């Protein structure tokens, strides 16, 4: 566990090691959320980074249409 400080204006200062692990560079956008009393900081990927990621799920167009039809039927109930 690493320690840091909060600046006089409320800024949070993550160490260089943490910034490098999270790939936090100048102007990187991040999200903040609180879970169980802990602050979670996550980088928001750029559109380019998202498009370069390999899909986590592979599905055929036929499977997609079948699933979409099933969801549409359930939504009408």
PDB file of N, CA, C and O in Angstrom, chain B, residues numbered from 101:
ATOM      1  N   UNK B 101       0.850  -1.176   0.000  1.00  0.00           N
ATOM      2  CA  UNK B 101       0.000   0.000   0.000  1.00  0.00           C
ATOM      3  C   UNK B 101       0.890   1.232   0.000  1.00  0.00           C
ATOM      4  O   UNK B 101       1.900   1.295   0.702  1.00  0.00           O
ATOM      5  N   UNK B 102       0.498   2.190  -0.789  1.00  0.00           N
ATOM      6  CA  UNK B 102       1.249   3.431  -0.875  1.00  0.00           C
ATOM      7  C   UNK B 102       0.449   4.554  -0.237  1.00  0.00           C
ATOM      8  O   UNK B 102      -0.781   4.527  -0.210  1.00  0.00           O
ATOM      9  N   UNK B 103       1.163   5.526   0.268  1.00  0.00           N
ATOM     10  CA  UNK B 103       0.517   6.688   0.855  1.00  0.00           C
ATOM     11  C   UNK B 103       0.824   7.914   0.019  1.00  0.00           C
ATOM     12  O   UNK B 103       1.831   7.972  -0.688  1.00  0.00           O
ATOM     13  N   UNK B 104      -0.055   8.884   0.113  1.00  0.00           N
ATOM     14  CA  UNK B 104       0.124  10.131  -0.602  1.00  0.00           C
ATOM     15  C   UNK B 104      -0.484  11.224   0.254  1.00  0.00           C
ATOM     16  O   UNK B 104      -0.664  11.051   1.460  1.00  0.00           O
ATOM     17  N   UNK B 105      -0.801  12.354  -0.372  1.00  0.00           N
ATOM     18  CA  UNK B 105      -1.378  13.453   0.392  1.00  0.00           C
ATOM     19  C   UNK B 105      -2.443  14.156  -0.431  1.00  0.00           C
ATOM     20  O   UNK B 105      -2.546  13.967  -1.643  1.00  0.00           O
ATOM     21  N   UNK B 106      -3.208  14.948   0.236  1.00  0.00           N
ATOM     22  CA  UNK B 106      -4.187  15.805  -0.417  1.00  0.00           C
ATOM     23  C   UNK B 106      -3.635  17.213  -0.367  1.00  0.00           C
ATOM     24  O   UNK B 106      -3.216  17.686   0.689  1.00  0.00           O
ATOM     25  N   UNK B 107      -3.633  17.889  -1.519  1.00  0.00           N
ATOM     26  CA  UNK B 107      -3.086  19.232  -1.588  1.00  0.00           C
ATOM     27  C   UNK B 107      -3.970  20.253  -0.890  1.00  0.00           C
ATOM     28  O   UNK B 107      -5.085  19.936  -0.475  1.00  0.00           O
ATOM     29  N   UNK B 108      -3.477  21.466  -0.763  1.00  0.00           N
ATOM     30  CA  UNK B 108      -4.190  22.530  -0.057  1.00  0.00           C
ATOM     31  C   UNK B 108      -5.508  22.903  -0.726  1.00  0.00           C
ATOM     32  O   UNK B 108      -6.393  23.460  -0.078  1.00  0.00           O
ATOM     33  N   UNK B 109      -5.647  22.600  -2.020  1.00  0.00           N
ATOM     34  CA  UNK B 109      -6.887  22.885  -2.743  1.00  0.00           C
ATOM     35  C   UNK B 109      -7.723  21.628  -2.957  1.00  0.00           C
ATOM     36  O   UNK B 109      -8.669  21.642  -3.745  1.00  0.00           O
ATOM     37  N   UNK B 110      -7.382  20.534  -2.261  1.00  0.00           N
ATOM     38  CA  UNK B 110      -8.137  19.291  -2.361  1.00  0.00           C
ATOM     39  C   UNK B 110      -7.664  18.357  -3.459  1.00  0.00           C
ATOM     40  O   UNK B 110      -8.308  17.340  -3.719  1.00  0.00           O
ATOM     41  N   UNK B 111      -6.553  18.678  -4.109  1.00  0.00           N
ATOM     42  CA  UNK B 111      -6.047  17.814  -5.170  1.00  0.00           C
ATOM     43  C   UNK B 111      -5.536  16.496  -4.582  1.00  0.00           C
ATOM     44  O   UNK B 111      -5.000  16.452  -3.475  1.00  0.00           O
ATOM     45  N   UNK B 112      -5.721  15.422  -5.360  1.00  0.00           N
ATOM     46  CA  UNK B 112      -5.190  14.125  -4.954  1.00  0.00           C
ATOM     47  C   UNK B 112      -3.905  13.877  -5.734  1.00  0.00           C
ATOM     48  O   UNK B 112      -3.870  14.077  -6.948  1.00  0.00           O
ATOM     49  N   UNK B 113      -2.868  13.451  -5.059  1.00  0.00           N
ATOM     50  CA  UNK B 113      -1.584  13.236  -5.697  1.00  0.00           C
ATOM     51  C   UNK B 113      -1.227  11.754  -5.662  1.00  0.00           C
ATOM     52  O   UNK B 113      -0.770  11.240  -4.641  1.00  0.00           O
ATOM     53  N   UNK B 114      -1.440  11.075  -6.785  1.00  0.00           N
ATOM     54  CA  UNK B 114      -1.042   9.669  -6.890  1.00  0.00           C
ATOM     55  C   UNK B 114       0.444   9.605  -7.208  1.00  0.00           C
ATOM     56  O   UNK B 114       0.977  10.473  -7.899  1.00  0.00           O
ATOM     57  N   UNK B 115       1.107   8.580  -6.704  1.00  0.00           N
ATOM     58  CA  UNK B 115       2.544   8.441  -6.960  1.00  0.00           C
ATOM     59  C   UNK B 115       2.798   8.121  -8.427  1.00  0.00           C
ATOM     60  O   UNK B 115       1.890   7.704  -9.147  1.00  0.00           O
ATOM     61  N   UNK B 116       4.013   8.315  -8.857  1.00  0.00           N
ATOM     62  CA  UNK B 116       4.400   8.031 -10.242  1.00  0.00           C
ATOM     63  C   UNK B 116       4.144   6.565 -10.569  1.00  0.00           C
ATOM     64  O   UNK B 116       3.677   6.239 -11.660  1.00  0.00           O
ATOM     65  N   UNK B 117       4.449   5.687  -9.625  1.00  0.00           N
ATOM     66  CA  UNK B 117       4.248   4.243  -9.839  1.00  0.00           C
ATOM     67  C   UNK B 117       2.775   3.931 -10.121  1.00  0.00           C
ATOM     68  O   UNK B 117       2.467   3.160 -11.030  1.00  0.00           O
ATOM     69  N   UNK B 118       1.884   4.516  -9.359  1.00  0.00           N
ATOM     70  CA  UNK B 118       0.449   4.292  -9.561  1.00  0.00           C
ATOM     71  C   UNK B 118       0.006   4.886 -10.892  1.00  0.00           C
ATOM     72  O   UNK B 118      -0.730   4.243 -11.640  1.00  0.00           O
ATOM     73  N   UNK B 119       0.442   6.098 -11.194  1.00  0.00           N
ATOM     74  CA  UNK B 119       0.072   6.720 -12.475  1.00  0.00           C
ATOM     75  C   UNK B 119       0.538   5.885 -13.650  1.00  0.00           C
ATOM     76  O   UNK B 119      -0.179   5.755 -14.642  1.00  0.00           O
ATOM     77  N   UNK B 120       1.742   5.311 -13.552  1.00  0.00           N
ATOM     78  CA  UNK B 120       2.259   4.477 -14.633  1.00  0.00           C
ATOM     79  C   UNK B 120       1.461   3.191 -14.762  1.00  0.00           C
ATOM     80  O   UNK B 120       1.148   2.774 -15.877  1.00  0.00           O
ATOM     81  N   UNK B 121       1.124   2.555 -13.647  1.00  0.00           N
ATOM     82  CA  UNK B 121       0.350   1.311 -13.694  1.00  0.00           C
ATOM     83  C   UNK B 121      -1.030   1.532 -14.307  1.00  0.00           C
ATOM     84  O   UNK B 121      -1.527   0.682 -15.045  1.00  0.00           O
ATOM     85  N   UNK B 122      -1.642   2.660 -14.006  1.00  0.00           N
ATOM     86  CA  UNK B 122      -2.969   2.966 -14.545  1.00  0.00           C
ATOM     87  C   UNK B 122      -2.918   3.709 -15.880  1.00  0.00           C
ATOM     88  O   UNK B 122      -3.953   4.017 -16.469  1.00  0.00           O
ATOM     89  N   UNK B 123      -1.704   3.991 -16.346  1.00  0.00           N
ATOM     90  CA  UNK B 123      -1.502   4.755 -17.585  1.00  0.00           C
ATOM     91  C   UNK B 123      -2.209   6.104 -17.510  1.00  0.00           C
ATOM     92  O   UNK B 123      -2.909   6.505 -18.440  1.00  0.00           O
ATOM     93  N   UNK B 124      -2.016   6.792 -16.394  1.00  0.00           N
ATOM     94  CA  UNK B 124      -2.588   8.117 -16.190  1.00  0.00           C
ATOM     95  C   UNK B 124      -1.568   9.163 -16.606  1.00  0.00           C
ATOM     96  O   UNK B 124      -0.606   9.429 -15.887  1.00  0.00           O
ATOM     97  N   UNK B 125      -1.785   9.742 -17.755  1.00  0.00           N
ATOM     98  CA  UNK B 125      -0.916  10.804 -18.252  1.00  0.00           C
ATOM     99  C   UNK B 125      -1.638  12.133 -18.085  1.00  0.00           C
ATOM    100  O   UNK B 125      -2.801  12.174 -17.686  1.00  0.00           O
ATOM    101  N   UNK B 126      -0.938  13.214 -18.395  1.00  0.00           N
ATOM    102  CA  UNK B 126      -1.574  14.525 -18.339  1.00  0.00           C
ATOM    103  C   UNK B 126      -2.809  14.508 -19.237  1.00  0.00           C
ATOM    104  O   UNK B 126      -2.768  13.986 -20.351  1.00  0.00           O
ATOM    105  N   UNK B 127      -3.887  15.072 -18.751  1.00  0.00           N
ATOM    106  CA  UNK B 127      -5.156  15.205 -19.466  1.00  0.00           C
ATOM    107  C   UNK B 127      -5.946  13.908 -19.596  1.00  0.00           C
ATOM    108  O   UNK B 127      -6.978  13.897 -20.267  1.00  0.00           O
ATOM    109  N   UNK B 128      -5.497  12.802 -18.973  1.00  0.00           N
ATOM    110  CA  UNK B 128      -6.277  11.574 -18.973  1.00  0.00           C
ATOM    111  C   UNK B 128      -7.529  11.815 -18.139  1.00  0.00           C
ATOM    112  O   UNK B 128      -7.451  12.329 -17.023  1.00  0.00           O
ATOM    113  N   UNK B 129      -8.680  11.442 -18.683  1.00  0.00           N
ATOM    114  CA  UNK B 129      -9.922  11.585 -17.930  1.00  0.00           C
ATOM    115  C   UNK B 129     -10.111  10.352 -17.064  1.00  0.00           C
ATOM    116  O   UNK B 129      -9.773   9.239 -17.468  1.00  0.00           O
ATOM    117  N   UNK B 130     -10.656  10.557 -15.866  1.00  0.00           N
ATOM    118  CA  UNK B 130     -10.873   9.458 -14.925  1.00  0.00           C
ATOM    119  C   UNK B 130     -12.279   9.551 -14.344  1.00  0.00           C
ATOM    120  O   UNK B 130     -12.917  10.604 -14.376  1.00  0.00           O
ATOM    121  N   UNK B 131     -12.744   8.426 -13.816  1.00  0.00           N
ATOM    122  CA  UNK B 131     -13.994   8.421 -13.062  1.00  0.00           C
ATOM    123  C   UNK B 131     -13.646   8.174 -11.598  1.00  0.00           C
ATOM    124  O   UNK B 131     -12.672   7.496 -11.273  1.00  0.00           O
ATOM    125  N   UNK B 132     -14.461   8.738 -10.740  1.00  0.00           N
ATOM    126  CA  UNK B 132     -14.329   8.521  -9.304  1.00  0.00           C
ATOM    127  C   UNK B 132     -15.617   7.897  -8.813  1.00  0.00           C
ATOM    128  O   UNK B 132     -16.704   8.328  -9.196  1.00  0.00           O
ATOM    129  N   UNK B 133     -15.506   6.889  -7.972  1.00  0.00           N
ATOM    130  CA  UNK B 133     -16.691   6.353  -7.315  1.00  0.00           C
ATOM    131  C   UNK B 133     -16.292   5.883  -5.931  1.00  0.00           C
ATOM    132  O   UNK B 133     -15.133   5.566  -5.665  1.00  0.00           O
ATOM    133  N   UNK B 134     -17.280   5.848  -5.066  1.00  0.00           N
ATOM    134  CA  UNK B 134     -17.042   5.422  -3.692  1.00  0.00           C
ATOM    135  C   UNK B 134     -17.744   4.095  -3.484  1.00  0.00           C
ATOM    136  O   UNK B 134     -18.945   3.978  -3.724  1.00  0.00           O
ATOM    137  N   UNK B 135     -17.001   3.098  -3.041  1.00  0.00           N
ATOM    138  CA  UNK B 135     -17.535   1.781  -2.748  1.00  0.00           C
ATOM    139  C   UNK B 135     -17.030   1.361  -1.373  1.00  0.00           C
ATOM    140  O   UNK B 135     -15.825   1.291  -1.131  1.00  0.00           O
ATOM    141  N   UNK B 136     -17.966   1.085  -0.488  1.00  0.00           N
ATOM    142  CA  UNK B 136     -17.624   0.621   0.860  1.00  0.00           C
ATOM    143  C   UNK B 136     -16.621   1.556   1.530  1.00  0.00           C
ATOM    144  O   UNK B 136     -15.682   1.105   2.185  1.00  0.00           O
ATOM    145  N   UNK B 137     -16.831   2.862   1.360  1.00  0.00           N
ATOM    146  CA  UNK B 137     -15.968   3.842   2.006  1.00  0.00           C
ATOM    147  C   UNK B 137     -14.608   4.007   1.362  1.00  0.00           C
ATOM    148  O   UNK B 137     -13.722   4.631   1.945  1.00  0.00           O
ATOM    149  N   UNK B 138     -14.427   3.463   0.174  1.00  0.00           N
ATOM    150  CA  UNK B 138     -13.145   3.577  -0.529  1.00  0.00           C
ATOM    151  C   UNK B 138     -13.338   4.361  -1.814  1.00  0.00           C
ATOM    152  O   UNK B 138     -14.369   4.241  -2.476  1.00  0.00           O
ATOM    153  N   UNK B 139     -12.353   5.157  -2.159  1.00  0.00           N
ATOM    154  CA  UNK B 139     -12.377   5.916  -3.396  1.00  0.00           C
ATOM    155  C   UNK B 139     -11.766   5.062  -4.504  1.00  0.00           C
ATOM    156  O   UNK B 139     -10.630   4.601  -4.389  1.00  0.00           O
ATOM    157  N   UNK B 140     -12.519   4.857  -5.564  1.00  0.00           N
ATOM    158  CA  UNK B 140     -12.053   4.091  -6.720  1.00  0.00           C
ATOM    159  C   UNK B 140     -11.816   5.082  -7.857  1.00  0.00           C
ATOM    160  O   UNK B 140     -12.714   5.843  -8.216  1.00  0.00           O
ATOM    161  N   UNK B 141     -10.619   5.074  -8.421  1.00  0.00           N
ATOM    162  CA  UNK B 141     -10.262   5.946  -9.537  1.00  0.00           C
ATOM    163  C   UNK B 141      -9.952   5.044 -10.722  1.00  0.00           C
ATOM    164  O   UNK B 141      -9.095   4.164 -10.640  1.00  0.00           O
ATOM    165  N   UNK B 142     -10.669   5.273 -11.843  1.00  0.00           N
ATOM    166  CA  UNK B 142     -10.453   4.466 -13.032  1.00  0.00           C
ATOM    167  C   UNK B 142     -10.294   5.381 -14.251  1.00  0.00           C
ATOM    168  O   UNK B 142     -11.062   6.327 -14.426  1.00  0.00           O
ATOM    169  N   UNK B 143      -9.299   5.095 -15.086  1.00  0.00           N
ATOM    170  CA  UNK B 143      -9.152   5.900 -16.300  1.00  0.00           C
ATOM    171  C   UNK B 143     -10.293   5.613 -17.270  1.00  0.00           C
ATOM    172  O   UNK B 143     -10.772   4.483 -17.358  1.00  0.00           O
ATOM    173  N   UNK B 144     -10.721   6.636 -17.994  1.00  0.00           N
ATOM    174  CA  UNK B 144     -11.731   6.472 -19.036  1.00  0.00           C
ATOM    175  C   UNK B 144     -10.978   6.282 -20.340  1.00  0.00           C
ATOM    176  O   UNK B 144     -10.217   7.160 -20.747  1.00  0.00           O
ATOM    177  N   UNK B 145     -11.179   5.143 -21.006  1.00  0.00           N
ATOM    178  CA  UNK B 145     -10.431   4.925 -22.249  1.00  0.00           C
ATOM    179  C   UNK B 145     -10.908   5.868 -23.349  1.00  0.00           C
ATOM    180  O   UNK B 145     -12.071   6.270 -23.389  1.00  0.00           O
ATOM    181  N   UNK B 146      -9.986   6.204 -24.233  1.00  0.00           N
ATOM    182  CA  UNK B 146     -10.346   7.021 -25.387  1.00  0.00           C
ATOM    183  C   UNK B 146     -11.096   6.139 -26.380  1.00  0.00           C
ATOM    184  O   UNK B 146     -11.046   4.912 -26.290  1.00  0.00           O
ATOM    185  N   UNK B 147     -11.786   6.765 -27.320  1.00  0.00           N
ATOM    186  CA  UNK B 147     -12.497   6.013 -28.346  1.00  0.00           C
ATOM    187  C   UNK B 147     -11.524   5.128 -29.125  1.00  0.00           C
ATOM    188  O   UNK B 147     -11.843   3.986 -29.459  1.00  0.00           O
ATOM    189  N   UNK B 148     -10.358   5.653 -29.406  1.00  0.00           N
ATOM    190  CA  UNK B 148      -9.344   4.886 -30.140  1.00  0.00           C
ATOM    191  C   UNK B 148      -8.963   3.629 -29.363  1.00  0.00           C
ATOM    192  O   UNK B 148      -8.849   2.550 -29.946  1.00  0.00           O
ATOM    193  N   UNK B 149      -8.765   3.760 -28.046  1.00  0.00           N
ATOM    194  CA  UNK B 149      -8.404   2.608 -27.221  1.00  0.00           C
ATOM    195  C   UNK B 149      -9.527   1.570 -27.207  1.00  0.00           C
ATOM    196  O   UNK B 149      -9.265   0.368 -27.256  1.00  0.00           O
ATOM    197  N   UNK B 150     -10.764   2.031 -27.142  1.00  0.00           N
ATOM    198  CA  UNK B 150     -11.906   1.111 -27.128  1.00  0.00           C
ATOM    199  C   UNK B 150     -11.982   0.351 -28.444  1.00  0.00           C
ATOM    200  O   UNK B 150     -12.192  -0.862 -28.454  1.00  0.00           O
ATOM    201  N   UNK B 151     -11.811   1.066 -29.561  1.00  0.00           N
ATOM    202  CA  UNK B 151     -11.902   0.427 -30.868  1.00  0.00           C
ATOM    203  C   UNK B 151     -10.757  -0.541 -31.133  1.00  0.00           C
ATOM    204  O   UNK B 151     -10.902  -1.468 -31.930  1.00  0.00           O
ATOM    205  N   UNK B 152      -9.620  -0.335 -30.474  1.00  0.00           N
ATOM    206  CA  UNK B 152      -8.468  -1.217 -30.662  1.00  0.00           C
ATOM    207  C   UNK B 152      -8.552  -2.474 -29.797  1.00  0.00           C
ATOM    208  O   UNK B 152      -7.813  -3.430 -30.030  1.00  0.00           O
ATOM    209  N   UNK B 153      -9.444  -2.485 -28.799  1.00  0.00           N
ATOM    210  CA  UNK B 153      -9.582  -3.650 -27.927  1.00  0.00           C
ATOM    211  C   UNK B 153     -10.203  -4.811 -28.677  1.00  0.00           C
ATOM    212  O   UNK B 153     -11.095  -4.632 -29.507  1.00  0.00           O
ATOM    213  N   UNK B 154      -9.716  -6.009 -28.371  1.00  0.00           N
ATOM    214  CA  UNK B 154     -10.308  -7.210 -28.935  1.00  0.00           C
ATOM    215  C   UNK B 154     -11.666  -7.414 -28.263  1.00  0.00           C
ATOM    216  O   UNK B 154     -11.783  -7.237 -27.050  1.00  0.00           O
ATOM    217  N   UNK B 155     -12.689  -7.781 -29.032  1.00  0.00           N
ATOM    218  CA  UNK B 155     -14.005  -8.002 -28.425  1.00  0.00           C
ATOM    219  C   UNK B 155     -13.934  -9.076 -27.344  1.00  0.00           C
ATOM    220  O   UNK B 155     -13.248 -10.085 -27.506  1.00  0.00           O
ATOM    221  N   UNK B 156     -14.641  -8.854 -26.251  1.00  0.00           N
ATOM    222  CA  UNK B 156     -14.631  -9.836 -25.161  1.00  0.00           C
ATOM    223  C   UNK B 156     -15.626 -10.962 -25.404  1.00  0.00           C
ATOM    224  O   UNK B 156     -15.533 -12.020 -24.782  1.00  0.00           O
ATOM    225  N   UNK B 157     -16.583 -10.738 -26.312  1.00  0.00           N
ATOM    226  CA  UNK B 157     -17.571 -11.751 -26.650  1.00  0.00           C
ATOM    227  C   UNK B 157     -17.687 -11.819 -28.164  1.00  0.00           C
ATOM    228  O   UNK B 157     -17.775 -10.792 -28.836  1.00  0.00           O
ATOM    229  N   UNK B 158     -17.685 -13.016 -28.687  1.00  0.00           N
ATOM    230  CA  UNK B 158     -17.888 -13.176 -30.120  1.00  0.00           C
ATOM    231  C   UNK B 158     -19.232 -13.834 -30.338  1.00  0.00           C
ATOM    232  O   UNK B 158     -19.560 -14.826 -29.687  1.00  0.00           O
ATOM    233  N   UNK B 159     -20.012 -13.281 -31.258  1.00  0.00           N
ATOM    234  CA  UNK B 159     -21.349 -13.780 -31.529  1.00  0.00           C
ATOM    235  C   UNK B 159     -21.623 -13.606 -33.021  1.00  0.00           C
ATOM    236  O   UNK B 159     -21.210 -12.619 -33.630  1.00  0.00           O
ATOM    237  N   UNK B 160     -22.314 -14.562 -33.589  1.00  0.00           N
ATOM    238  CA  UNK B 160     -22.658 -14.445 -35.002  1.00  0.00           C
ATOM    239  C   UNK B 160     -23.838 -13.494 -35.147  1.00  0.00           C
ATOM    240  O   UNK B 160     -24.550 -13.227 -34.178  1.00  0.00           O
ATOM    241  N   UNK B 161     -24.041 -12.990 -36.341  1.00  0.00           N
ATOM    242  CA  UNK B 161     -25.165 -12.093 -36.591  1.00  0.00           C
ATOM    243  C   UNK B 161     -26.487 -12.828 -36.373  1.00  0.00           C
ATOM    244  O   UNK B 161     -27.461 -12.230 -35.916  1.00  0.00           O
ATOM    245  N   UNK B 162     -26.524 -14.113 -36.696  1.00  0.00           N
ATOM    246  CA  UNK B 162     -27.733 -14.910 -36.484  1.00  0.00           C
ATOM    247  C   UNK B 162     -28.047 -15.029 -34.991  1.00  0.00           C
ATOM    248  O   UNK B 162     -29.200 -14.890 -34.581  1.00  0.00           O
ATOM    249  N   UNK B 163     -27.017 -15.287 -34.181  1.00  0.00           N
ATOM    250  CA  UNK B 163     -27.216 -15.369 -32.728  1.00  0.00           C
ATOM    251  C   UNK B 163     -27.686 -14.030 -32.168  1.00  0.00           C
ATOM    252  O   UNK B 163     -28.542 -13.981 -31.284  1.00  0.00           O
ATOM    253  N   UNK B 164     -27.118 -12.945 -32.692  1.00  0.00           N
ATOM    254  CA  UNK B 164     -27.513 -11.616 -32.249  1.00  0.00           C
ATOM    255  C   UNK B 164     -28.996 -11.375 -32.522  1.00  0.00           C
ATOM    256  O   UNK B 164     -29.724 -10.932 -31.634  1.00  0.00           O
ATOM    257  N   UNK B 165     -29.448 -11.664 -33.745  1.00  0.00           N
ATOM    258  CA  UNK B 165     -30.848 -11.440 -34.100  1.00  0.00           C
ATOM    259  C   UNK B 165     -31.789 -12.327 -33.276  1.00  0.00           C
ATOM    260  O   UNK B 165     -32.858 -11.877 -32.864  1.00  0.00           O
ATOM    261  N   UNK B 166     -31.402 -13.567 -33.038  1.00  0.00           N
ATOM    262  CA  UNK B 166     -32.218 -14.479 -32.223  1.00  0.00           C
ATOM    263  C   UNK B 166     -32.356 -13.926 -30.803  1.00  0.00           C
ATOM    264  O   UNK B 166     -33.455 -13.886 -30.250  1.00  0.00           O
ATOM    265  N   UNK B 167     -31.252 -13.509 -30.228  1.00  0.00           N
ATOM    266  CA  UNK B 167     -31.264 -12.976 -28.865  1.00  0.00           C
ATOM    267  C   UNK B 167     -32.077 -11.679 -28.798  1.00  0.00           C
ATOM    268  O   UNK B 167     -32.838 -11.462 -27.855  1.00  0.00           O
ATOM    269  N   UNK B 168     -31.908 -10.829 -29.798  1.00  0.00           N
ATOM    270  CA  UNK B 168     -32.647  -9.569 -29.843  1.00  0.00           C
ATOM    271  C   UNK B 168     -34.150  -9.815 -29.922  1.00  0.00           C
ATOM    272  O   UNK B 168     -34.935  -9.133 -29.263  1.00  0.00           O
ATOM    273  N   UNK B 169     -34.543 -10.794 -30.731  1.00  0.00           N
ATOM    274  CA  UNK B 169     -35.964 -11.138 -30.860  1.00  0.00           C
ATOM    275  C   UNK B 169     -36.522 -11.634 -29.523  1.00  0.00           C
ATOM    276  O   UNK B 169     -37.621 -11.250 -29.125  1.00  0.00           O
ATOM    277  N   UNK B 170     -35.758 -12.491 -28.830  1.00  0.00           N
ATOM    278  CA  UNK B 170     -36.189 -13.010 -27.524  1.00  0.00           C
ATOM    279  C   UNK B 170     -36.354 -11.874 -26.517  1.00  0.00           C
ATOM    280  O   UNK B 170     -37.316 -11.854 -25.750  1.00  0.00           O
ATOM    281  N   UNK B 171     -35.419 -10.936 -26.521  1.00  0.00           N
ATOM    282  CA  UNK B 171     -35.513  -9.803 -25.595  1.00  0.00           C
ATOM    283  C   UNK B 171     -36.710  -8.915 -25.923  1.00  0.00           C
ATOM    284  O   UNK B 171     -37.369  -8.402 -25.018  1.00  0.00           O
ATOM    285  N   UNK B 172     -36.993  -8.731 -27.206  1.00  0.00           N
ATOM    286  CA  UNK B 172     -38.145  -7.930 -27.611  1.00  0.00           C
ATOM    287  C   UNK B 172     -39.446  -8.553 -27.129  1.00  0.00           C
ATOM    288  O   UNK B 172     -40.346  -7.855 -26.661  1.00  0.00           O
ATOM    289  N   UNK B 173     -39.535  -9.868 -27.249  1.00  0.00           N
ATOM    290  CA  UNK B 173     -40.743 -10.581 -26.784  1.00  0.00           C
ATOM    291  C   UNK B 173     -40.894 -10.417 -25.281  1.00  0.00           C
ATOM    292  O   UNK B 173     -41.995 -10.148 -24.802  1.00  0.00           O
ATOM    293  N   UNK B 174     -39.807 -10.573 -24.526  1.00  0.00           N
ATOM    294  CA  UNK B 174     -39.864 -10.410 -23.071  1.00  0.00           C
ATOM    295  C   UNK B 174     -40.238  -8.995 -22.665  1.00  0.00           C
ATOM    296  O   UNK B 174     -40.939  -8.796 -21.674  1.00  0.00           O
ATOM    297  N   UNK B 175     -39.775  -8.013 -23.422  1.00  0.00           N
ATOM    298  CA  UNK B 175     -40.055  -6.610 -23.109  1.00  0.00           C
ATOM    299  C   UNK B 175     -41.524  -6.275 -23.304  1.00  0.00           C
ATOM    300  O   UNK B 175     -42.026  -5.341 -22.678  1.00  0.00           O
ATOM    301  N   UNK B 176     -42.225  -7.013 -24.158  1.00  0.00           N
ATOM    302  CA  UNK B 176     -43.642  -6.758 -24.417  1.00  0.00           C
ATOM    303  C   UNK B 176     -44.534  -7.341 -23.338  1.00  0.00           C
ATOM    304  O   UNK B 176     -45.689  -6.934 -23.207  1.00  0.00           O
ATOM    305  N   UNK B 177     -44.030  -8.270 -22.578  1.00  0.00           N
ATOM    306  CA  UNK B 177     -44.837  -8.932 -21.538  1.00  0.00           C
ATOM    307  C   UNK B 177     -45.027  -8.018 -20.342  1.00  0.00           C
ATOM    308  O   UNK B 177     -45.677  -8.401 -19.370  1.00  0.00           O
TER     309      UNK B 177
END
